[in-house]
Structure formats: structure tokens, C-alpha cells
């Protein structure tokens, strides 16, 4: 997984949560959205998109 291969910005705010989730889900960020992802690229990492698994409802 990518868990140890990412770096998180420390200067983020509430407006950065949605762009971060969009990046994790590999979705495009709307132009009107002002925040930016909290995930910083790491130079020695495969640039393929991150993946996430969500629990299924019971």
C-alpha cells in the first residue's frame, strides 16, 4: 500500500479535506474548490493514484 509512501502537509485547513478525499478517490477537483490536497507527492514513489477501501454497510 501507499501508507508509508506519502507525506502530509502540516499547514492544511478545513477547506483542504474535500480536495484530499477527491485525490484519494482519483476524482477531479472542481475549479471552484479553493482548497488543496493535504497529500504531498514523494519523489521516490510510483505516481499511480492512491486507492481506498470503504466498509460496506451492514
Buried (B, 14 or more C-beta within 10 A) or exposed (E): EBEEEBEEEEEBEEEBEBBBBBBBEEEEBEEEEEBBBBBEEEEEEEEEEBEEEEEEEE
